[in-house]
């Protein structure tokens, strides 16, 4: 199937799939394309997002209405819908920071798309070393960004959002383009999952085995937004269990330096 690209549309890679993006203002489209430049692709998109930029200085709301196969915002200055069954996504926004407004919405499009292909998007830092992906999980402030900064140059896939997907008998971790100014800039790439590490700040470095139940609870807590809707609970539970059956999981107690890598690689 040949993808017929619309005028001024570009496509952003999110690991195993891509999303098309176009706006009603050429200069803003070009600005977005420059922002996602390292993730641009000619791959046919799984879904295309249409953005209408309006005048306004509203704030970007962070809590959408989530229902089966659908995410919706309906607030003054920020209205948008992702409808997976209809394969449509649109956003109209008049906000103080339109680039952030589009980026946040695109994250939700990516999360819904990942769920639809049997995968999931997680809050985590992903690092690729020697063809293997090391996934660092944890709550906000646990040290994901610091851990990524203490990794070898060029090894960080992303230190905020990673797409996990199954291919054959293995689970893979793939980079996404999403980042904040204080975080490491991501780069395209994917690799089979080698280990899952839940970060715990401590005065010494060591790996702590944990029970399957605790590992499952910690992993589910790192899935953003969609877990607000009970409809997704069963599928995410089954996918996390499948990952944990095939990929080792530890709590990584660590210092704010690179000393953890010796322990992780010796595992």
GUTIPA-910051 format. One record per residue (C-alpha): residue number from 0; residue in three letters; x, z, y. Coordinates in Angstrom, 1 decimal, always signed. Example, Ala and Ser with C-alpha at 12.3 -4.5 7.8 and 13.67 -1.06 7.14 Angstrom:
! residues 2
REC;0;ala;+12.3;+7.8;-4.5 $
REC;1;ser;+13.7;+7.1;-1.1 $
END
This chain:
! residues 267
REC;0;unk;+0.0;+0.0;+0.0 $
REC;1;unk;+1.4;-1.0;+3.4 $
REC;2;unk;+1.0;+1.5;+6.2 $
REC;3;unk;-0.5;-0.2;+9.3 $
REC;4;unk;+1.0;+1.9;+12.1 $
REC;5;unk;-1.1;+2.3;+15.3 $
REC;6;unk;+0.4;+1.6;+18.7 $
REC;7;unk;+2.8;+4.3;+19.9 $
REC;8;unk;+2.3;+6.3;+16.6 $
REC;9;unk;+5.3;+7.8;+14.9 $
REC;10;unk;+5.6;+9.7;+11.6 $
REC;11;unk;+7.1;+13.1;+11.0 $
REC;12;unk;+8.5;+14.1;+7.6 $
REC;13;unk;+7.4;+17.4;+6.1 $
REC;14;unk;+9.3;+17.4;+2.8 $
REC;15;unk;+7.3;+15.6;+0.1 $
REC;16;unk;+4.9;+14.0;+2.6 $
REC;17;unk;+4.7;+12.9;+6.2 $
REC;18;unk;+2.1;+13.2;+9.1 $
REC;19;unk;+1.4;+10.5;+11.7 $
REC;20;unk;+1.2;+11.5;+15.3 $
REC;21;unk;+0.0;+9.8;+18.5 $
REC;22;unk;-1.2;+10.9;+21.9 $
REC;23;unk;-3.1;+9.3;+24.8 $
REC;24;unk;+0.0;+9.4;+27.0 $
REC;25;unk;+3.1;+7.3;+26.2 $
REC;26;unk;+5.6;+9.6;+27.9 $
REC;27;unk;+4.3;+12.6;+26.0 $
REC;28;unk;+4.4;+10.7;+22.8 $
REC;29;unk;+8.0;+9.8;+23.5 $
REC;30;unk;+8.7;+13.5;+24.3 $
REC;31;unk;+7.3;+14.6;+20.9 $
REC;32;unk;+9.2;+11.9;+19.1 $
REC;33;unk;+12.4;+13.1;+20.7 $
REC;34;unk;+11.6;+16.7;+19.7 $
REC;35;unk;+11.1;+15.7;+16.1 $
REC;36;unk;+13.8;+13.1;+16.1 $
REC;37;unk;+15.7;+14.4;+13.1 $
REC;38;unk;+12.5;+14.2;+11.0 $
REC;39;unk;+11.2;+10.8;+11.9 $
REC;40;unk;+10.4;+8.5;+9.0 $
REC;41;unk;+8.8;+5.2;+8.1 $
REC;42;unk;+7.0;+6.7;+5.1 $
REC;43;unk;+3.2;+6.2;+5.1 $
REC;44;unk;+1.6;+9.4;+6.4 $
REC;45;unk;-0.7;+11.6;+4.2 $
REC;46;unk;-2.8;+12.1;+7.4 $
REC;47;unk;-2.6;+11.1;+11.1 $
REC;48;unk;-3.1;+13.4;+14.0 $
REC;49;unk;-4.6;+12.1;+17.2 $
REC;50;unk;-3.9;+14.1;+20.4 $
REC;51;unk;-5.7;+13.9;+23.7 $
REC;52;unk;-3.7;+15.5;+26.5 $
REC;53;unk;-5.9;+17.0;+29.3 $
REC;54;unk;-5.3;+18.8;+32.6 $
REC;55;unk;-5.3;+22.6;+32.3 $
REC;56;unk;-3.3;+25.7;+31.9 $
REC;57;unk;-5.0;+27.5;+29.0 $
REC;58;unk;-3.1;+29.6;+26.5 $
REC;59;unk;-2.7;+28.3;+22.9 $
REC;60;unk;-5.0;+30.4;+20.6 $
REC;61;unk;-3.2;+31.5;+17.4 $
REC;62;unk;-6.1;+32.3;+15.1 $
REC;63;unk;-8.2;+29.3;+14.0 $
REC;64;unk;-11.4;+29.2;+12.0 $
REC;65;unk;-10.4;+28.5;+8.4 $
REC;66;unk;-12.8;+27.2;+5.8 $
REC;67;unk;-12.4;+25.2;+2.6 $
REC;68;unk;-10.5;+22.0;+3.3 $
REC;69;unk;-10.9;+22.5;+7.1 $
REC;70;unk;-9.1;+24.2;+10.0 $
REC;71;unk;-10.8;+24.3;+13.5 $
REC;72;unk;-10.2;+25.5;+17.0 $
REC;73;unk;-13.0;+25.5;+19.5 $
REC;74;unk;-11.8;+27.3;+22.7 $
REC;75;unk;-11.6;+26.2;+26.3 $
REC;76;unk;-8.5;+24.1;+26.7 $
REC;77;unk;-7.8;+23.9;+23.0 $
REC;78;unk;-10.2;+22.1;+20.6 $
REC;79;unk;-9.2;+20.5;+17.4 $
REC;80;unk;-10.1;+20.0;+13.7 $
REC;81;unk;-8.2;+19.2;+10.6 $
REC;82;unk;-10.8;+18.0;+7.9 $
REC;83;unk;-9.0;+17.2;+4.7 $
REC;84;unk;-12.0;+15.8;+2.9 $
REC;85;unk;-12.6;+13.3;+5.7 $
REC;86;unk;-8.8;+12.8;+6.2 $
REC;87;unk;-9.1;+13.3;+9.9 $
REC;88;unk;-7.2;+15.4;+12.4 $
REC;89;unk;-7.6;+15.5;+16.2 $
REC;90;unk;-6.7;+17.8;+19.0 $
REC;91;unk;-7.7;+17.9;+22.7 $
REC;92;unk;-5.6;+20.3;+24.8 $
REC;93;unk;-5.1;+21.4;+28.4 $
REC;94;unk;-2.5;+24.2;+28.0 $
REC;95;unk;+0.5;+25.5;+29.9 $
REC;96;unk;+2.9;+24.2;+27.2 $
REC;97;unk;+1.4;+21.1;+25.5 $
REC;98;unk;+4.4;+20.6;+23.3 $
REC;99;unk;+4.0;+24.0;+21.8 $
REC;100;unk;+0.3;+23.4;+21.5 $
REC;101;unk;+0.8;+20.2;+19.5 $
REC;102;unk;+3.6;+21.8;+17.4 $
REC;103;unk;+1.5;+24.8;+16.4 $
REC;104;unk;-1.4;+22.5;+15.4 $
REC;105;unk;+0.9;+20.3;+13.4 $
REC;106;unk;+2.1;+23.3;+11.5 $
REC;107;unk;-1.4;+23.9;+10.4 $
REC;108;unk;-1.9;+20.3;+9.4 $
REC;109;unk;+1.3;+20.6;+7.3 $
REC;110;unk;+0.1;+23.8;+5.7 $
REC;111;unk;-3.2;+22.2;+4.7 $
REC;112;unk;-1.5;+19.1;+3.4 $
REC;113;unk;+1.0;+21.1;+1.3 $
REC;114;unk;-2.0;+23.0;-0.2 $
REC;115;unk;-3.8;+19.8;-1.0 $
REC;116;unk;-0.8;+18.3;-3.0 $
REC;117;unk;-0.5;+21.5;-5.1 $
REC;118;unk;+2.2;+23.1;-3.1 $
REC;119;unk;+2.4;+25.7;-0.3 $
REC;120;unk;+4.0;+26.4;+3.0 $
REC;121;unk;+5.8;+29.7;+3.4 $
REC;122;unk;+7.5;+31.7;+6.1 $
REC;123;unk;+11.0;+31.7;+4.8 $
REC;124;unk;+14.6;+30.6;+5.5 $
REC;125;unk;+15.8;+27.9;+3.2 $
REC;126;unk;+19.4;+27.2;+2.6 $
REC;127;unk;+20.9;+24.4;+0.4 $
REC;128;unk;+24.2;+25.0;-1.3 $
REC;129;unk;+25.7;+22.8;-4.0 $
REC;130;unk;+22.4;+21.1;-4.6 $
REC;131;unk;+20.4;+24.3;-5.0 $
REC;132;unk;+17.9;+25.9;-2.6 $
REC;133;unk;+18.1;+29.6;-1.8 $
REC;134;unk;+14.9;+30.9;-0.3 $
REC;135;unk;+15.0;+34.1;+1.9 $
REC;136;unk;+11.6;+35.7;+2.4 $
REC;137;unk;+10.6;+38.6;+4.6 $
REC;138;unk;+8.3;+39.8;+7.4 $
REC;139;unk;+9.0;+39.0;+11.0 $
REC;140;unk;+12.3;+40.6;+12.0 $
REC;141;unk;+13.5;+41.0;+8.5 $
REC;142;unk;+16.6;+38.8;+9.2 $
REC;143;unk;+15.7;+35.3;+8.1 $
REC;144;unk;+17.2;+33.7;+11.3 $
REC;145;unk;+20.3;+35.9;+11.1 $
REC;146;unk;+20.7;+35.1;+7.4 $
REC;147;unk;+20.5;+31.4;+8.2 $
REC;148;unk;+23.1;+31.7;+11.0 $
REC;149;unk;+25.4;+33.4;+8.5 $
REC;150;unk;+25.2;+30.4;+6.1 $
REC;151;unk;+27.6;+27.5;+6.0 $
REC;152;unk;+27.3;+24.9;+8.7 $
REC;153;unk;+24.8;+22.2;+7.8 $
REC;154;unk;+23.3;+24.1;+4.9 $
REC;155;unk;+20.1;+25.4;+6.6 $
REC;156;unk;+17.0;+23.5;+5.8 $
REC;157;unk;+14.8;+25.7;+8.1 $
REC;158;unk;+14.7;+29.4;+8.9 $
REC;159;unk;+11.0;+29.6;+9.7 $
REC;160;unk;+8.7;+27.4;+7.5 $
REC;161;unk;+9.5;+25.8;+4.2 $
REC;162;unk;+7.3;+23.6;+2.0 $
REC;163;unk;+7.4;+24.4;-1.7 $
REC;164;unk;+6.2;+21.8;-4.1 $
REC;165;unk;+6.4;+21.0;-7.8 $
REC;166;unk;+8.0;+17.9;-9.2 $
REC;167;unk;+8.0;+17.6;-13.0 $
REC;168;unk;+9.0;+21.0;-14.5 $
REC;169;unk;+10.7;+22.3;-11.4 $
REC;170;unk;+9.8;+23.7;-8.0 $
REC;171;unk;+11.5;+22.4;-4.9 $
REC;172;unk;+12.0;+23.7;-1.4 $
REC;173;unk;+11.8;+21.1;+1.4 $
REC;174;unk;+12.6;+21.4;+5.1 $
REC;175;unk;+10.1;+21.1;+7.9 $
REC;176;unk;+10.8;+20.2;+11.5 $
REC;177;unk;+9.3;+23.5;+12.9 $
REC;178;unk;+11.5;+25.9;+14.9 $
REC;179;unk;+11.6;+28.1;+18.0 $
REC;180;unk;+14.3;+28.0;+20.7 $
REC;181;unk;+15.9;+31.1;+19.3 $
REC;182;unk;+16.1;+29.7;+15.8 $
REC;183;unk;+18.5;+27.4;+14.0 $
REC;184;unk;+17.6;+23.7;+14.4 $
REC;185;unk;+16.4;+22.4;+11.0 $
REC;186;unk;+17.5;+19.3;+9.2 $
REC;187;unk;+15.9;+17.1;+6.6 $
REC;188;unk;+16.5;+17.8;+3.0 $
REC;189;unk;+15.1;+19.3;-0.2 $
REC;190;unk;+16.6;+20.9;-3.3 $
REC;191;unk;+15.3;+22.6;-6.5 $
REC;192;unk;+14.7;+26.4;-6.1 $
REC;193;unk;+17.5;+28.5;-7.5 $
REC;194;unk;+16.3;+32.0;-6.4 $
REC;195;unk;+13.9;+33.8;-4.2 $
REC;196;unk;+15.3;+36.7;-2.1 $
REC;197;unk;+13.2;+39.1;-0.2 $
REC;198;unk;+15.2;+40.6;+2.7 $
REC;199;unk;+15.7;+44.3;+3.2 $
REC;200;unk;+18.1;+45.6;+5.9 $
REC;201;unk;+20.4;+48.2;+4.6 $
REC;202;unk;+23.9;+49.8;+4.9 $
REC;203;unk;+25.2;+48.0;+1.8 $
REC;204;unk;+24.7;+44.7;+0.0 $
REC;205;unk;+23.0;+44.5;-3.4 $
REC;206;unk;+20.3;+42.8;-5.4 $
REC;207;unk;+17.3;+44.9;-6.4 $
REC;208;unk;+15.1;+43.6;-9.3 $
REC;209;unk;+11.5;+44.2;-8.6 $
REC;210;unk;+8.3;+44.1;-10.7 $
REC;211;unk;+6.3;+40.8;-11.1 $
REC;212;unk;+3.4;+42.5;-9.3 $
REC;213;unk;+5.5;+43.5;-6.2 $
REC;214;unk;+7.2;+40.1;-6.2 $
REC;215;unk;+3.8;+38.3;-6.2 $
REC;216;unk;+2.4;+40.5;-3.4 $
REC;217;unk;+5.5;+40.0;-1.2 $
REC;218;unk;+5.4;+36.3;-1.8 $
REC;219;unk;+1.7;+35.9;-1.0 $
REC;220;unk;+2.2;+37.9;+2.2 $
REC;221;unk;+4.6;+35.1;+3.4 $
REC;222;unk;+2.0;+32.4;+3.2 $
REC;223;unk;+0.6;+31.9;+6.8 $
REC;224;unk;-3.0;+31.3;+8.0 $
REC;225;unk;-4.7;+29.8;+4.9 $
REC;226;unk;-4.7;+33.1;+3.1 $
REC;227;unk;-7.4;+34.2;+5.7 $
REC;228;unk;-9.9;+32.1;+3.6 $
REC;229;unk;-10.8;+33.5;+0.1 $
REC;230;unk;-11.3;+29.9;-1.1 $
REC;231;unk;-7.5;+29.5;-1.2 $
REC;232;unk;-6.7;+32.8;-2.9 $
REC;233;unk;-7.0;+31.6;-6.5 $
REC;234;unk;-4.8;+28.5;-6.1 $
REC;235;unk;-2.1;+30.3;-4.1 $
REC;236;unk;-2.1;+33.1;-6.7 $
REC;237;unk;-1.6;+30.7;-9.5 $
REC;238;unk;+1.1;+28.7;-7.7 $
REC;239;unk;+3.1;+31.8;-6.8 $
REC;240;unk;+2.8;+33.0;-10.4 $
REC;241;unk;+4.0;+29.7;-11.6 $
REC;242;unk;+7.0;+29.8;-9.3 $
REC;243;unk;+7.9;+33.4;-10.3 $
REC;244;unk;+7.8;+32.4;-14.0 $
REC;245;unk;+10.5;+29.8;-13.5 $
REC;246;unk;+12.6;+31.1;-10.5 $
REC;247;unk;+14.3;+34.5;-10.3 $
REC;248;unk;+13.1;+36.9;-7.6 $
REC;249;unk;+15.1;+39.8;-6.1 $
REC;250;unk;+15.0;+42.1;-3.1 $
REC;251;unk;+18.3;+41.4;-1.2 $
REC;252;unk;+19.6;+44.4;+0.6 $
REC;253;unk;+22.0;+43.2;+3.2 $
REC;254;unk;+24.1;+43.8;+6.4 $
REC;255;unk;+23.8;+41.5;+9.4 $
REC;256;unk;+26.8;+39.4;+8.3 $
REC;257;unk;+27.7;+36.9;+5.6 $
REC;258;unk;+28.7;+39.4;+3.0 $
REC;259;unk;+25.5;+38.8;+1.1 $
REC;260;unk;+26.6;+35.4;+0.0 $
REC;261;unk;+29.2;+36.7;-2.4 $
REC;262;unk;+26.6;+38.9;-4.1 $
REC;263;unk;+24.0;+36.1;-4.2 $
REC;264;unk;+26.4;+33.4;-5.6 $
REC;265;unk;+27.7;+35.9;-8.3 $
REC;266;unk;+24.2;+36.6;-9.5 $
END
